[in-house]
Amino acid sequence: CTVTIDNDLLVKALAERREVLFEIEEKFKEGATLNTLTLSELAAKIEHGRQFLGRFKSRLSPGVPELVGRLTVLNARIQGLAQQEYRATRVFCTFETENAQRQVLSRMSVGSMAAMKNNTHKINPNLLFRGEHVLLVREAEEPSTIRWMDLDETFSTKLKQMSITTLISLACTLAVAVIVALCRRKSAAYAALAISISNALFPMVAKALTNFEAHPSESGKQSSLYVKIAIFRWVVTAIVITIITPFTSTITNGSEHLLQSIYVIFFADLVTTNVLQLVDPASNFKRHFLAPRAGSQERMNLLMGGTEYTIAERYTNMTKTLFLTFYYCAIYPSVFFLCALTLFVNFYVDKFSLMRTWKPAPMLGPYIAKFSRIYFMTTAIAALAVVSSYLYSGFPFDNLCGGNVSHSAYYGNWKITDGEGQDSTAVIEPGVRSYHFCNQFLGPGSNFAFPALPEAQPSGSNWMTAEQEQLTGIYGWVSVGVVGLIGLIFLYRILRSIQDLFSASYKSNGDVQGESFSEVGTISSYIPQVNSDRFTHPLLAVNIDYVGESIFDWSDPERSHSYYDMTRDAEQLMKGDEDMCQTAFAQIRHWPPGGVDVEEEGERASKSALRKSKDINMKRTNVSWSSKVTCKTYSKDDPNNSKLFNANASTSEGMNFNGHSDPLHDPHAQNEARVNTENQQNDAANFDPYGPNNGHDQQPQQNQPPPNQHFDQYYGAGLDDANQPPDPMYGGSQNPDVNQGDGASWEGDEGAGSYEQSGSSATSGSYSSASSGT
């Protein structure tokens, strides 16, 4: 169970501090001893000896003085933020069985408005949090998709961010459309090359824009990215070409006309894009040139990491090709073969990149596929029906309407000059059919009509043949039906979204698989973390001292997970005040079913230097405790009477929303759950986390350490003399203490986390700070 709080500023400051320290270490030789005084002295010397070029270079790329200054600011900021009070915002719970998860979700799901207004009549009174608050319970996404730093942004802030980024994206689309139009004046090949290059470069711009947006999950971010890239590619690839090409050049042969432009676009998309993806110049430069010359193993690992990709960008690449095919298939039927060939090549190129050169991406599941199928594929089908009806109505694309016979005024020989300046002679005789100008385009403009039916031809200007009128009539009414059907689909999705605001929306998907979570081979848990491009693994924003390594889905062969624990950084900056730090971070607890005492198994967990004196020679209960916990266990603490969660039992017993029968984290006690085995049942039964003295009257539960074991505040601090004051910049958080035997955290044979396939995890939150409190 994981409880998150609104400490985004603190976590971001800690992550930036780690990155600054990493940059400072990169600028010194390996093994150099640094502390506050020596580092400040080096920074001063460097800044004092700078010339004009050095000062100019420091503006572009910060050096040691700038980094040390930034580190000082971050230290002060973290010390201030760590002393603030934070409220709980969301709770992520993982169940041992899928059936238990489904029962909880079906019974506790309510509409968003009911949770916002705390409408207690919408739910069983026994399911109210603390007996008076309605929780908004929803099925959680995969742990790897949670964006922990964006969980607490308000709706108005997110709306402003998305509005600004969308306007910038539309401005970029308009600018590139103008560039393509200018290139089209020179040559269709230039226009196709401009389209191909812009399609390859714009995703980087879209990613940068989307990074400014706050999304609670990676699925939401990918959806926003999908929309931006898809609109750009559809407009630039298909729609702009139609607008800038004259109507009479639609089916005319020649390199400057529409059909040739479509072919060149497909060829460029087939060759240029895939060749650039296979060559991958940026990543190959990093791997083969920069990585061998890296100053550290960490830097080399980062350079060898591969190219980052997004599933949204790959889907838009496919939908762009399909949209271009559907848009012009009426006048260019062979485009279906070009589309098939392009998708075939794209598939194998993407497969090669996925297996060889790309970084692993978050496990989004089928969300983007469903999003693309529901909204963009249906839109592409609507474009197929509507655009085809207009293209069939526009044949023969010459803006000429024939009369019965020519007028006598035109009889005789006429000198005609064509568009290229060539002169020729035409002879008009009696009985020859005459033609006059007529606008054959029924699309947007002075002659607009929907649907494109034969009746839309202006009076006296009939250019359609009988067969064409029949076909146009069929296509026109079919386009109306398709647009209407797709409109109903969109309306249904909107109504479903509105319904979710007022009523429960959970529906189980598929059958229960019958596999317990602890039996899953690879466990992925909801652990607050921050991804950084300076580190090969995520930085952890939660204390993991008492959580087993089995709940992590990643491991560093050179460092322990504790190295990435940023709560140690904050504790070191707060001079070892663990009580103050623990209230400023998210909280996590793990209850493996059927657990045993870790000392009986001979398992010992490493601890940081800042916490090495804690829990020495202490036995534990069968609960794996973290010092950051607010969530209820669904199994009893007695190892001889282990009982799984019973969803049919009273929730006051099983979920602690009302009865509080099981122990919770006491935010005022440093040594929660560190009890002697002979008193574990009494402690569990008598502890009331919501009582007036929860934690203040608790007795110490930890044995004193032996005399030969003590807390060394200078351990790993980089200080030359133990009598010097502690260094606020470097501490045990930067030098992991691996394989220390002075502490242990319980870790059973079976872990806890989140289902990857069966989805047996749920998250709950509340709009009220009271109902969200820890």
C-alpha positions in Angstrom: 0.0 0.0 0.0 1.4 3.4 -1.0 0.2 6.8 0.2 1.3 9.8 -1.7 1.4 13.4 -0.5 1.7 16.8 -2.2 5.4 17.2 -1.8 6.2 17.7 -5.4 8.4 20.7 -4.8 10.5 18.9 -2.2 11.0 15.8 -4.4 11.9 17.9 -7.5 14.4 19.8 -5.4 16.0 16.6 -4.1 16.1 15.1 -7.7 17.8 18.3 -9.0 20.3 18.2 -6.1 21.2 14.7 -7.0 21.7 15.8 -10.6 23.9 18.7 -9.6 26.0 16.5 -7.4 26.4 14.1 -10.3 27.6 17.0 -12.5 30.1 18.1 -9.9 31.5 14.6 -9.5 31.8 14.3 -13.2 34.2 17.3 -13.2 36.6 15.7 -10.8 38.8 12.7 -11.0 37.5 9.5 -9.5 38.6 9.1 -5.9 38.8 12.8 -5.1 37.8 13.8 -1.6 35.4 16.7 -1.5 33.7 18.5 1.3 32.2 21.9 1.8 35.4 23.8 2.3 37.5 22.1 -0.4 34.6 22.4 -2.9 34.0 26.0 -2.1 37.7 26.8 -2.4 38.0 25.1 -5.8 34.9 26.9 -7.0 36.4 30.3 -5.9 39.8 29.5 -7.6 38.1 28.6 -10.8 35.9 31.7 -10.9 38.8 34.0 -9.9 41.0 32.6 -12.7 38.4 32.9 -15.5 39.1 35.0 -18.5 36.5 36.4 -21.0 36.1 33.2 -22.8 35.7 31.3 -19.6 33.0 33.6 -18.4 31.2 33.4 -21.7 31.4 29.6 -21.7 30.0 29.4 -18.1 26.9 31.2 -19.5 26.4 28.4 -22.0 27.4 25.5 -19.8 27.6 25.8 -16.0 30.9 25.1 -14.5 31.9 24.1 -10.9 31.2 27.6 -9.4 27.7 27.7 -10.9 27.0 24.2 -9.8 28.2 24.8 -6.2 26.1 27.9 -6.1 23.1 26.0 -7.3 23.8 23.3 -4.8 23.8 25.8 -1.9 20.5 27.1 -3.0 19.0 23.7 -3.3 20.3 22.7 0.2 18.5 25.7 1.7 15.4 25.1 -0.2 15.2 21.4 0.8 15.7 22.3 4.4 12.8 24.6 4.3 10.5 22.4 2.3 11.2 19.4 4.6 9.7 21.3 7.5 6.4 21.9 5.8 3.2 20.0 6.4 1.8 18.0 3.5 -1.5 16.4 3.0 -2.1 12.9 1.6 -3.5 13.0 -1.9 -3.8 9.4 -3.3 -3.6 5.9 -2.0 -2.5 2.9 -4.2 -3.4 -0.5 -2.9 -2.4 -3.9 -4.4 -4.4 -7.0 -3.6 -3.2 -10.5 -3.2 -6.1 -11.9 -5.2 -7.9 -10.5 -8.3 -11.2 -11.5 -6.9 -10.7 -9.4 -3.7 -9.7 -6.4 -5.9 -12.9 -6.8 -8.0 -15.1 -7.0 -5.0 -13.6 -3.9 -3.4 -13.9 -1.9 -6.6 -17.5 -3.0 -7.3 -18.6 -2.1 -3.7 -16.7 1.1 -3.2 -16.9 2.7 -6.7 -18.9 5.9 -6.7 -19.2 8.9 -9.1 -16.7 11.7 -9.1 -19.3 14.2 -8.0 -20.4 12.0 -5.1 -16.8 11.9 -3.8 -16.3 15.6 -4.4 -19.4 16.6 -2.5 -18.9 13.9 0.0 -22.4 12.4 -0.6 -22.4 9.7 2.1 -25.8 8.4 0.8 -24.2 7.0 -2.3 -22.2 4.3 -0.4 -22.6 1.8 2.4 -21.9 3.6 5.7 -19.5 0.8 6.6 -17.3 1.8 3.6 -16.9 5.4 4.6 -13.3 6.5 5.4 -13.1 7.3 9.1 -16.9 6.8 9.2 -17.7 10.1 7.4 -15.7 10.5 4.1 -16.4 9.2 0.7 -13.4 8.0 -1.2 -13.0 8.1 -5.0 -11.9 4.6 -5.8 -10.7 3.6 -9.3 -8.7 0.8 -10.8 -5.1 1.9 -11.0 -3.0 1.9 -14.1 0.3 -0.1 -14.2 2.9 1.2 -11.7 5.4 2.1 -14.4 2.9 4.5 -16.0 2.3 6.6 -12.9 3.8 10.1 -13.0 4.4 10.7 -9.4 5.3 14.3 -9.7 2.1 15.3 -11.5 -0.5 13.7 -9.2 -1.4 16.9 -7.3 -1.9 19.5 -10.0 -5.3 21.2 -10.0 -7.6 20.9 -13.0 -7.4 24.6 -13.8 -3.6 24.4 -13.9 -3.7 21.4 -16.2 -6.2 23.1 -18.4 -4.0 26.2 -18.8 -1.0 24.1 -19.6 -2.7 22.1 -22.2 -4.3 25.2 -23.8 -0.9 26.9 -24.1 0.9 23.9 -25.5 -2.0 23.2 -28.0 -1.8 26.7 -29.3 1.9 26.4 -29.8 1.4 23.1 -31.6 -1.2 24.6 -33.9 1.2 27.5 -34.6 3.9 25.1 -35.6 1.5 23.2 -37.9 0.6 26.5 -39.6 4.2 27.5 -40.0 5.3 24.2 -41.5 2.2 24.2 -43.8 3.5 27.6 -45.2 7.0 26.1 -45.7 5.5 23.1 -47.6 3.5 25.5 -49.8 6.6 27.5 -50.7 8.5 24.3 -51.4 5.7 23.1 -53.6 6.1 26.1 -55.8 9.6 24.9 -56.6 9.0 21.2 -57.0 6.8 18.4 -55.8 10.0 16.6 -54.7 11.0 19.5 -52.5 7.6 19.6 -50.9 7.7 15.8 -50.2 11.1 16.1 -48.7 10.0 19.0 -46.5 7.0 16.9 -45.4 9.1 13.9 -44.5 11.7 16.0 -42.6 9.0 17.9 -40.7 7.2 14.6 -39.8 10.5 13.3 -38.4 11.4 16.4 -36.4 8.0 17.6 -35.1 7.6 14.7 -32.5 10.6 16.1 -30.7 8.9 19.5 -30.5 5.7 17.8 -29.4 7.5 15.9 -26.7 9.1 19.1 -25.3 5.7 20.8 -25.2 4.0 17.8 -23.6 6.7 17.7 -20.9 5.4 21.1 -19.7 2.0 19.5 -19.1 1.0 17.7 -15.8 -0.5 14.3 -16.4 -1.2 11.8 -13.5 -0.2 8.9 -15.7 1.9 8.1 -18.7 -1.3 7.2 -20.6 -2.6 10.7 -20.3 0.7 12.2 -21.5 0.8 9.8 -24.4 -2.7 10.7 -25.4 -1.9 14.4 -25.4 1.3 13.7 -27.5 -0.7 11.5 -29.9 -3.2 14.2 -30.6 -0.5 16.9 -31.3 1.5 14.7 -33.6 -1.5 13.2 -35.4 -3.0 16.5 -36.2 0.3 17.9 -37.4 1.0 14.9 -39.6 -2.5 14.7 -41.0 -2.6 18.3 -41.9 0.9 18.6 -43.3 0.9 15.3 -45.1 -2.5 15.2 -46.7 -4.6 18.3 -46.3 -2.0 20.9 -47.1 -1.2 19.2 -50.5 -4.8 19.4 -51.4 -5.1 23.1 -50.6 -2.0 24.2 -52.4 -2.6 22.1 -55.6 -4.9 23.7 -58.1 -8.2 21.9 -58.7 -7.5 21.3 -62.3 -4.2 19.6 -61.5 -5.8 16.9 -59.5 -5.5 14.0 -62.0 -3.3 15.6 -64.6 -0.1 13.8 -65.5 3.2 15.5 -64.7 5.6 16.0 -61.9 3.9 19.2 -60.7 0.5 17.7 -60.2 -1.3 16.0 -57.3 -0.9 12.4 -58.2 2.8 12.7 -58.6 3.0 14.6 -55.3 1.2 11.7 -53.5 3.6 9.2 -54.9 6.6 11.2 -53.9 5.3 11.6 -50.4 4.8 7.8 -50.0 8.3 7.2 -51.4 9.9 9.7 -49.1 7.9 8.2 -46.1 9.0 4.7 -47.1 12.7 5.4 -47.7 13.8 8.6 -45.8 12.1 7.9 -42.5 13.1 4.3 -42.2 16.7 4.9 -43.3 17.1 7.6 -40.6 15.6 5.3 -38.0 17.9 2.5 -38.9 21.0 4.7 -39.1 20.0 6.4 -35.8 22.9 8.9 -36.0 22.5 10.5 -32.6 22.4 7.3 -30.6 25.3 5.7 -32.6 27.4 8.8 -32.0 26.7 8.5 -28.3 27.4 4.7 -28.2 30.5 4.6 -30.4 32.1 8.0 -29.9 31.0 9.5 -26.6 30.6 6.4 -24.5 34.1 5.1 -24.8 35.4 8.5 -23.7 33.0 8.9 -20.8 34.5 10.0 -17.5 32.7 7.4 -15.4 30.9 4.1 -15.7 27.6 5.8 -14.8 28.0 8.3 -17.7 28.9 5.5 -20.1 25.9 3.5 -19.1 23.7 6.5 -19.8 25.2 7.0 -23.2 24.7 3.3 -24.1 21.1 3.4 -23.0 19.6 3.7 -26.5 17.1 5.9 -28.1 14.0 6.9 -26.2 10.7 6.3 -28.1 7.1 6.8 -27.4 4.2 4.6 -28.4 2.1 7.6 -29.3 4.7 8.7 -32.0 4.7 5.2 -33.5 0.9 5.0 -33.7 0.7 8.4 -35.3 3.3 7.2 -37.9 0.9 4.4 -38.8 -2.3 6.5 -38.7 -0.7 9.2 -40.9 0.0 6.6 -43.6 -3.5 5.2 -43.4 -5.0 8.7 -43.4 -3.1 9.7 -46.5 -4.3 6.4 -48.2 -7.9 6.9 -47.3 -7.8 10.6 -48.3 -6.7 10.0 -51.9 -7.7 6.4 -52.6 -10.7 7.6 -54.8 -8.4 9.1 -57.4 -5.3 7.0 -56.8 -6.4 3.4 -56.1 -2.9 2.0 -56.3 -2.1 3.9 -53.2 -3.4 0.9 -51.2 -0.4 -1.1 -52.4 2.0 1.7 -51.5 0.4 1.8 -48.1 0.7 -1.9 -47.5 4.4 -1.8 -48.5 5.1 1.1 -46.3 3.4 -0.5 -43.2 5.2 -3.7 -43.9 8.6 -2.0 -44.0 7.7 0.1 -40.9 6.8 -3.0 -39.0 10.1 -4.7 -39.4 12.1 -1.5 -39.0 10.2 -0.8 -35.7 10.8 -4.4 -34.6 14.5 -4.1 -35.2 14.7 -0.8 -33.3 12.5 -2.2 -30.5 14.8 -5.2 -30.0 18.2 -3.5 -30.7 18.4 0.3 -30.3 15.4 1.7 -28.4 15.1 2.1 -24.6 12.4 0.2 -22.8 9.2 2.2 -22.5 6.6 2.2 -19.7 4.0 -0.6 -19.9 1.0 1.4 -21.1 -1.1 -1.6 -22.0 -3.8 -1.2 -24.6 -4.8 2.3 -23.8 -3.2 4.1 -26.7 -4.4 1.4 -29.1 -8.0 1.9 -27.9 -7.6 5.6 -28.0 -6.4 5.5 -31.6 -9.1 3.0 -32.7 -12.0 4.9 -31.1 -11.1 8.4 -32.1 -8.6 8.6 -34.9 -9.3 5.5 -36.9 -13.0 6.4 -36.9 -12.0 10.0 -38.0 -9.9 8.5 -40.8 -12.9 6.4 -42.0 -15.1 9.4 -42.0 -12.5 11.2 -44.1 -12.5 8.3 -46.5 -16.2 8.5 -47.0 -16.5 12.3 -47.2 -13.4 13.1 -49.3 -14.2 10.2 -51.7 -17.7 11.6 -52.3 -16.3 15.0 -53.2 -13.5 13.6 -55.4 -16.0 11.4 -57.4 -18.3 14.4 -57.8 -15.4 16.5 -59.2 -14.5 14.4 -62.2 -13.1 15.2 -64.7 -11.5 18.1 -62.8 -11.3 20.5 -65.7 -13.9 23.1 -64.7 -15.6 22.8 -68.2 -19.2 22.2 -68.8 -20.3 21.1 -72.4 -23.2 22.6 -74.3 -25.2 21.0 -77.2 -23.6 22.8 -80.2 -21.2 25.7 -80.6 -22.4 29.2 -81.2 -22.2 30.6 -84.7 -20.1 33.5 -83.4 -17.2 31.0 -82.9 -17.2 29.5 -86.4 -13.8 29.9 -88.1 -10.1 29.6 -87.5 -8.7 30.7 -84.1 -5.2 31.2 -82.8 -4.8 29.7 -79.3 -1.9 30.2 -76.9 -1.5 27.6 -74.2 -0.2 28.1 -70.7 3.4 27.5 -71.7 3.3 30.2 -74.4 3.0 27.8 -77.4 0.7 28.9 -80.2 -1.7 26.6 -82.1 -4.7 26.9 -84.5 -8.2 25.7 -83.7 -11.0 25.3 -86.3 -14.6 25.7 -85.1 -17.2 24.3 -87.5 -21.0 24.0 -87.3 -22.2 21.1 -85.1 -19.1 21.0 -82.9 -19.9 20.9 -79.2 -18.9 24.0 -77.2 -17.7 24.2 -73.5 -17.9 27.0 -70.9 -16.3 27.5 -67.5 -18.1 26.0 -64.5 -16.9 25.4 -60.9 -16.8 21.6 -60.4 -15.6 21.8 -56.9 -18.4 21.2 -54.4 -16.2 21.4 -51.3 -15.6 24.5 -49.0 -16.0 27.6 -51.1 -18.7 29.5 -53.1 -20.1 26.2 -54.4 -20.1 24.3 -51.1 -22.7 21.5 -50.7 -23.0 18.6 -48.2 -23.5 15.9 -49.0 -22.0 16.0 -52.5 -25.0 14.9 -54.6 -25.7 15.4 -58.3 -28.4 17.9 -57.4 -25.7 20.2 -56.1 -24.6 21.0 -59.7 -25.4 24.7 -60.5 -28.3 25.3 -63.0 -27.0 25.2 -66.5 -23.6 23.7 -65.5 -23.9 20.0 -65.6 -20.6 18.1 -65.9 -21.5 14.7 -64.5 -22.3 11.7 -66.6 -25.3 9.4 -65.8 -23.0 6.8 -64.2 -21.2 9.4 -62.3 -24.4 10.9 -60.9 -25.5 7.5 -59.7 -22.1 6.8 -58.0 -21.9 10.3 -56.5 -25.4 9.9 -55.1 -24.5 6.6 -53.4 -21.3 8.0 -52.0 -22.9 11.2 -50.8 -25.6 9.4 -48.7 -23.1 6.8 -47.5 -20.9 9.7 -46.3 -23.8 11.1 -44.4 -24.4 7.7 -42.7 -20.8 7.2 -41.8 -20.5 10.7 -40.3 -23.7 10.2 -38.4 -22.6 6.8 -37.0 -19.2 8.2 -36.0 -20.9 11.2 -34.4 -23.1 8.8 -32.4 -19.9 7.0 -31.2 -18.3 10.2 -30.1 -21.6 11.3 -28.4 -21.7 7.9 -26.6 -18.2 8.4 -25.2 -19.1 11.9 -24.0 -22.2 10.7 -22.3 -20.2 7.9 -20.7 -17.8 10.5 -19.3 -20.7 12.5 -17.9 -22.2 9.4 -16.4 -18.9 8.6 -14.6 -19.3 11.9 -12.8 -22.6 10.9 -11.1 -22.5 7.0 -10.9 -20.1 4.1 -10.4 -18.5 3.0 -13.6 -16.4 0.0 -12.7 -17.0 -3.2 -14.7 -14.8 -6.2 -14.5 -13.0 -7.2 -17.7 -12.5 -10.9 -18.4 -12.5 -13.8 -16.0 -10.6 -14.1 -12.8 -7.3 -15.8 -13.6 -7.0 -17.6 -10.2 -3.4 -16.6 -9.7 -2.4 -14.9 -6.5 -0.2 -11.8 -6.8 2.6 -13.3 -4.7 2.8 -16.1 -7.2 3.5 -13.7 -10.1 7.1 -14.1 -11.4 7.8 -10.4 -11.9 6.4 -8.0 -9.3 5.9 -4.3 -10.0 4.8 -2.1 -7.1 3.6 1.5 -6.7 6.8 3.1 -5.4 7.0 6.9 -5.8 10.0 7.7 -8.0 11.5 10.2 -10.3 13.2 9.4 -13.6 16.3 11.4 -14.4 18.5 11.5 -17.5 21.5 11.6 -15.2 20.9 8.2 -13.6 20.4 4.8 -15.1 17.6 4.0 -12.6 14.8 6.1 -11.0 15.4 8.1 -7.9 13.1 6.9 -5.0 10.9 9.5 -3.2 10.0 7.1 -0.3 11.9 5.5 2.5 12.6 1.8 1.6 14.5 0.7 4.7 11.9 -1.9 5.6 10.7 -2.9 2.2 12.1 -6.0 0.6 13.8 -5.9 -2.8 11.3 -8.3 -4.1 8.8 -5.5 -4.7 11.1 -3.7 -7.2 11.0 -4.5 -10.9 14.5 -3.2 -11.5 17.9 -3.7 -9.9 21.3 -2.0 -10.2 24.2 -4.6 -10.4 26.6 -2.1 -8.8 24.5 -0.3 -6.2 21.8 -1.2 -3.8 18.3 0.4 -4.0 19.2 2.5 -1.0 21.6 4.5 -3.1 18.6 5.9 -5.0 16.6 6.7 -1.8 16.3 10.5 -1.7 14.8 10.5 1.8 18.4 9.9 3.0 19.5 13.1 1.4 16.8 15.1 3.2 17.6 13.4 6.5 21.2 14.2 6.1 20.5 17.8 5.4 18.2 17.9 8.4 21.1 16.6 10.5 19.6 13.2 11.0 16.1 14.3 12.1 14.3 11.2 10.8 11.0 12.2 12.4 10.8 15.5 10.6 11.8 13.9 7.3 9.3 11.0 7.5 6.3 13.3 7.5 7.5 15.0 4.3 7.6 11.9 2.1 5.2 9.3 0.7 4.6 6.2 2.7 4.7 2.6 1.8 4.0 -0.7 3.5 4.2 -4.3 2.3 2.3 -7.3 3.8 3.5 -10.5 2.1 1.0 -13.4 2.9 2.4 -16.2 5.0 5.5 -14.4 6.1 8.0 -15.6 8.6 10.6 -13.9 10.8 13.5 -12.7 8.8 16.1 -13.6 11.4 14.9 -17.2 11.3 15.6 -17.1 7.6 19.0 -15.5 8.1 18.1 -12.5 5.9 19.5 -9.1 6.7 18.8 -5.8 4.9 21.4 -3.1 4.4 20.8 0.3 5.9 22.2 3.7 5.3 24.8 5.3 7.5 22.2 7.7 8.7 20.1 4.9 10.0 22.6 2.1 10.8 22.0 2.2 14.5 18.3 1.5 14.1 16.7 -2.0 14.6 19.9 -3.8 15.8 19.4 -7.3 17.2 15.6 -6.9 17.0 13.1 -9.5 16.0 10.1 -8.5 13.9 6.6 -9.6 13.4 5.5 -11.1 10.1 4.8 -7.7 8.8 7.3 -5.8 6.6 7.1 -2.3 7.9 8.2 0.9 6.4 8.4 4.1 8.4 6.1 5.6 5.8 2.7 3.9 6.2 -0.9 4.9 6.3 -2.6 1.9 4.7 -4.4 -1.0 6.2 -3.3 -4.6 5.9 -5.7 -7.3 4.6 -4.1 -10.1 6.5 -3.7 -10.6 10.2 -0.4 -10.1 12.0 -0.3 -13.4 13.9 2.0 -15.8 12.0 0.1 -18.8 13.4 -3.3 -17.5 12.3 -2.6 -16.0 8.9 -5.9 -15.1 7.2 -6.4 -13.5 3.8 -8.7 -10.6 3.2 -12.4 -11.6 3.2 -14.3 -9.2 1.0 -17.6 -10.5 2.4 -16.7 -9.7 5.9 -17.3 -6.4 7.7 -15.1 -3.7 6.3 -14.6 -2.3 9.8 -12.6 -5.4 10.4 -11.0 -5.8 7.0 -10.3 -2.3 5.9 -9.9 -0.2 9.1 -12.1 2.6 7.8 -14.2 2.5 10.9 -13.1 -0.1 13.5 -9.3 0.4 13.3 -8.7 -3.1 14.5 -5.2 -3.5 12.8 -2.1 -1.3 13.5 -1.3 1.6 11.3 1.7 3.9 11.1 2.1 6.2 13.9 3.7 9.4 12.5 5.0 10.4 15.9 6.8 7.2 16.7 10.3 6.5 15.3 10.2 2.8 15.9 6.7 1.7 14.7 6.2 -2.1 14.4 9.6 -2.8 16.0 8.0 -5.0 18.7 9.1 -8.1 20.5 7.4 -11.3 19.3 5.9 -12.1 22.7 3.9 -8.8 22.7 3.0 -8.5 19.0 -0.6 -9.7 19.3 -1.4 -7.4 22.3 0.2 -4.4 20.6 -1.8 -5.0 17.4 -5.1 -5.3 19.3 -4.6 -2.3 21.5 -3.1 0.2 19.1 -5.6 2.9 18.0 -4.1 5.2 15.3 -6.9 7.7 15.6 -6.9 8.0 19.4 -5.9 11.3 21.1 -2.5 9.9 22.1 -1.6 7.8 19.1 2.1 7.5 19.3 2.8 9.9 22.2 2.0 7.3 24.8 3.7 4.4 23.0 6.5 2.7 24.7 9.9 2.3 23.0 9.9 -0.9 21.1 13.6 -1.2 20.2 16.5 -2.7 22.1 19.5 -0.6 22.7 22.4 -1.4 20.4 25.5 -3.1 21.8 28.4 -0.7 22.9 30.4 -1.7 19.9 27.7 -0.6 17.5 26.9 3.1 17.3 25.7 5.7 14.9 28.6 7.2 13.0 27.4 10.6 11.7 30.6 11.0 9.6 30.2 7.6 7.9 30.8 8.1 4.1 30.5 11.8 4.5 33.8 12.6 2.8 35.3 14.4 5.8 39.0 14.1 6.6 38.5 14.8 10.3 35.7 13.4 12.4 35.7 16.5 14.5 34.7 18.7 11.6 31.0 19.6 11.3 28.9 17.3 9.0 29.0 18.2 5.4 25.5 19.2 4.2 26.4 18.4 0.6 27.9 14.9 0.7 26.7 12.2 3.1 25.8 8.5 3.3 23.2 9.1 0.6 25.9 9.5 -2.0 27.9 6.5 -0.9 25.6 3.5 -0.4 26.3 1.2 2.5 26.1 -2.3 1.0 26.0 -5.6 2.8 26.0 -4.1 6.3 24.7 -6.5 8.9 23.5 -4.1 11.5 19.9 -3.8 10.3 17.2 -5.9 8.7 13.9 -5.5 7.0 11.5 -8.4 6.8 11.0 -9.9 3.3 8.9 -13.0 2.9 9.0 -15.7 0.3 6.2 -13.9 -1.6 6.2 -10.3 -2.5 3.5 -7.7 -3.1 3.0 -5.3 -5.9 0.7 -4.8 -8.9 -0.6 -7.3 -11.4 0.9 -6.7 -14.8 -1.5 -8.8 -16.7 -4.6 -9.4 -14.6 -4.6 -5.8 -13.2 -5.4 -6.5 -9.6 -4.6 -3.1 -8.2 -6.7 -0.2 -7.2 -6.2 3.4 -6.3 -8.3 5.6 -4.1 -8.2 9.2 -3.3 -10.4 11.9 -1.9 -11.1 15.5 -2.8 -11.3 16.5 0.9 -8.2 17.1 2.8 -9.9 15.7 5.9 -10.7 12.4 4.2 -7.3 12.3 2.6 -5.3 12.9 5.8 -2.9 10.4 7.1 
